[in-house]
Structures are given as C-alpha cells and as structure tokens.
Amino acid sequence: MTVRSAKACLVVLAFVFGTQAARAQNDVQERLKRLEDMVQRLTSENQELRSTVEELKTQQEESEGGELQSRLDELEAAVEGIDLRSSLGGNRLFAQQGGFLDQVYFSGEWRTRFDVRSNTADLLDTLDDDGFRLDYRFNLGFGFRFAPIAQEGGPDLRITTHFEIQSVGRGANNTAENIESSIGTAIGDFATRENDLDVVRLYQAYILLENVFGSQGLDFKFGRQELAFGSFFVLGTNEFFTGTVHDAIRMDFDIDAIDGQFHLFYAKEAAADGQVSPTISTGGLLTAQVRASGDEDEMLGLYSEFSFADPIDIDLYYIYFNARSTNPAFVRPDNVTSPTDPAIDSFGRNILAGQIHTLGTWLRGDVIDDLWLSLEVAYQLGQDEAHNDLDALAIEFNGEWSLPFIETGKLYFGYYFAEGPDSGLDVGFSPLFISRHNVDPIRGHGAFSRLGNIDMIPTQNIHVVQVGFKFEPYESWTLGLTYLYSWLNHSRERLTINSLGNVFVDDRSFGHEVDLYARYTLNAQSDLFLNFSFFVPDADFFIEPAAAPGSFSKENTDVAIGAYVQIQVRF
C-alpha cells in the first residue's frame, strides 16, 4: 500500500468515527433534553398537586370554621329554644337551675312459671296440694338521673330517684286461692301472702345521693329498697318468690386503701300498730300511743367487704334485729314480722321474735387454680320477748372445682348447719332474710339453689350436705344435678304448730333430695329454666292434737315431687 492509499484510509476511518461520535453526542443531547422536559413537567405537576392540597386544606378549614360552625350554632339555638319544663309537665324539678334531667331509665322483670307439685305442703295427705299452677311476677321500675352538680375539691354530686311496682301471684282467672299452711296461718299458695294478680303494689321507691360532701364513693339511699349483701345468706332479696324490701336509710362508703366498702343501714320493718288491751283505759291521746306488744320492728346493720389477702376476700357484719312477737294476752299472728315467709320453708320454721344480734364473717376465693372455696360463719345471741336467751350458730361451706378433664364441667359441694334449740320450743338460728333461690346463688358458684329446689329442707335446726355437677354442653345451655341429704340437729324436734296441733318427728334423719335442672339463655336478658325435683323423707310425724294435749298419733310421710318450667325476662 502506498502512502497516499494509507492516508486515504485514515481519512475514511476518521470520518466514520467522527460521524458516529457526532451521532452519539446528538443522542445524549436529545436524552438530556427529554429528561429536562420530564423534570419540568413533573415539577409543574407537583406544583399543581401542592396547590390542590393547599386549596383542599383551606376549604376544609373554612368548612369547619364556617359552614359547620354555622350549623352547630343553629342546632344549639334550636336546643336552647326548647321549653323542657313544658314538655316535662312544667314541674320545678326539671328547671335548669339545680335539677336538669340527665337521663331516664327503665328496669323490670317479667316471669311466668308453670308448676306441678305433689305432697309438697306438709309431706302428708292432709291437704289436697296436688295439681298444676301458673305463677307470675311482673315488675316495672323507672328512675330519673339528674345532671351532675359540681362540688368544690371533689367529684360531682349525682342524684337519682327510683320508683318500682310489681304484681305477684298465681294465675287462676285473676283470683287468689289460699291454702292453710302447716304453721297454721292462712298464707297465699306458692309462698305469697296476698297473690291476686289484680293487685299492684309498691316494691321500691328511693332517692340515691352519690359522692356526698365531695367524697368519692360516699353514697346515701333513702326509702323503700332491697338490702342484699354478701352471699345473701343473712340479707338477700328472695326474688325467686315475691322479693324482699325494707323501708330504710343506707350509707355506703368506699375505702381505696383496703379496696373495700362499708355499708351502714337502719330499716323500719313495721310501725306501731296502736293496739291496746281492752282493760287498759288511759284516756285521751295516750290510749292510741300504747300498744299491746310494746315492741317496734326495726333492723340496724353494719356490713363491710374488702380484700383480705390475695386471693381471699372477706366480709364482716353485725345486724341487730328487733322483731315483734305475739303478746301473751293477745295472739295476733297477722302482724308478726316473719323474716322469711314461712311458706318458703314449707314447714319447720318458727317465727323470729325478740331482740336478736347476728355477727358473722364470709371468706371466699380461688385458693388454687380451678378451685373456689367459700366459708360463712354466723352467730346469734339475744332474747325473745319471754326473756329466753338465744345462743345459736350457723355455718355454710361451699366449694366448686372446674374439672380439667371435662370442658365447662364443674363439680360443686357444700355443707350447711343451723343450730336449733335444745328444748324444741324456742327459735334457733334464723338466717334473717335469706335468699334460697338465685341463679348460682353464692355469687356465681354452686347449685341452682342453696338448700334444694323443692323447698322442703328447713333453714334451722338442720344439717345439710350436698354434691352436684353442672356443665354446658352447648354455648347457651347449662345442665345440672344436685343431691342433698339432711338430718336434724336435735331429735324429736317440734317442727311447728298448725291446726292439727304440735308436729314432731321420730327420727333425726330428715330426708334426701335430688334436683335436675337446666337453663337455656335466649339472650342477655332472657332465660328459660327447667327443673324436676323429688324429696324422700326418712322421718315420720307425730302429731299432738291441740284438743288433746299429751296424746300423739303417728302419720307416715310421703315422697314430695315438684317440677316447673319458667321463662324470665329482665332488663
């Protein structure tokens, strides 16, 4: 190759590479231009987005501060224009100054029970107590809660008023049928004294003041009210039947340091009746002020509950009960105060009388995993109106074990003892206003009822052991079985006095009871109950006729059977 040819080749190669370099540079410039255009476009779009966001924020603020505020002002003006006093009857109670209505609430219970029983009145064939019954309890309450009242240096004062009425009885074409009870008093059938469903009576009516004097947890309740504390062994509501209320003044006080509460109450159980002996002639107004009994029916109590040592809780209580007794010269059983309706115990309960002091304690807790234990011990002392001394003890022990090998299965057991008098004539330990029937009566534990569902086992002069099992086969169902055995504390104890005379028993072994029960929860307010029970007595009765004192006739006792279906709605 000549020099000229080589130069020509180099020129050609230079041209080619130069052209490619120029093209590459042009490509880079185009790419840079496109990138600059994209950045500019994104910047512009971002600026538009920023402007849109700022505009939306401005609109929102203007809406909240402007249009919404205007609407709020309109609503407030409309509310202020409502004449609440006119709409609520013009009562001064609802004036804005000091009594503005804050809330109206309602409460109630509708209960219907279809019941069949045989031989449950006296364990004898003396009374025709076989057959079917329809038992009702209709209860309606309402209350007013008023606007809180500010208190300097403390929580607001809250004021609530409550009014409650009820009708309780047995359905028989709106009539009341009475049978003669085994204690000789004409009591309405199924443990109600006057059970005409046409009669509606006041059940509760009280005023509740909360946080009084600026003290958190210091409450006062004035009026007719339930007094139910602890395990309901001494003070309960007995709501399975007619319910129990008292005309009382009550103070409740919380003490945070011991995580406890104190309750102090005074109840007027019955007022003076004004009866005097026809031989007494005092003249003037004094005659109406002297009563044959000389006694007032009243109750005074102090009940405390607090944490003792984790996991044990403890209650301590003292209750003074002044119960009217029949005057020796004037037998007036109609106005004797019976702390528990005698028919609820069927028989074997003397009327509590005299000045009675009851002291007691209740301990309970989950002592170990899945094992809950409860022990309540109470002691009574005092005198009846004949100045006989009362010295009596009662013990109630209960336990519940959540079985590890059966899901939802629980084994429960218990022992109950209430001392009776050695003489067989005077009253023994009386658990005042006991609740025999509650759903899981010992605050969510134990059997459906504490002394059997058929109410044949007395609450005094008795030993009772029980064992049972309950479980939930389905989410809404609870099924249970309880066996109870009872024996008397003193043999040949006089159970009661009735129209036949004095009734004694010939054996300390009183009898056996088996309860089969089920509860189906329809919803949070409604329950369906099913129960079948039978009581097999061991003892027979010896009756001393009132017309022939000292002579006795033996009467063989029979098996008592009871079953019921109940639907209950509470709200």
Secondary structure, DSSP 8 states (H G I E B T S, - for coil): --HHHHHHHHHHHHHHHHHHHHHHHHHHHHHHHHHHHHHHHHHHHHHHHHHHHHHHHHHHHHIIIIIHHHHHHHHHHHHHTS-HHHHTTT-GGGSTTT--EEEEEEEEEEEEEEEEEESTTTSSSSS---EEEEEEEEEEEEEEEE--EEETTEEEEEEEEEEEEEEEEE-SSS---EEE-TTSSEEETTT-SS--TT--EEEEEEEEEESGGG-TTEEEEEEEE----TTSSSB---TTTT---EEEEEEEEEEGGGTEEEEEEEEEEE-------TT----TTHHHH--SS---EEEEEEEEEEEEETTEEEEEEEEEEEE---BTTB--GGG---SS-GGGG-S------EEEEEEEEEEEEEEETTEEEEEEEEEEEEE-TT--EEEEEEEEEEEEEE-TTSTT-EEEEEEEEE---SSSSS-----SB---B-SSTTTS-S-SBTT-SS--S-SSSEEEEEEEEEE-SSTTEEEEEEEEEEEESSTT-EEEEETTEEEEES-SEEEEEEEEEEEEE-SSSEEEEEEEEEEEE---EEEEETTSTT--EEE----EEEEEEEEEEE-
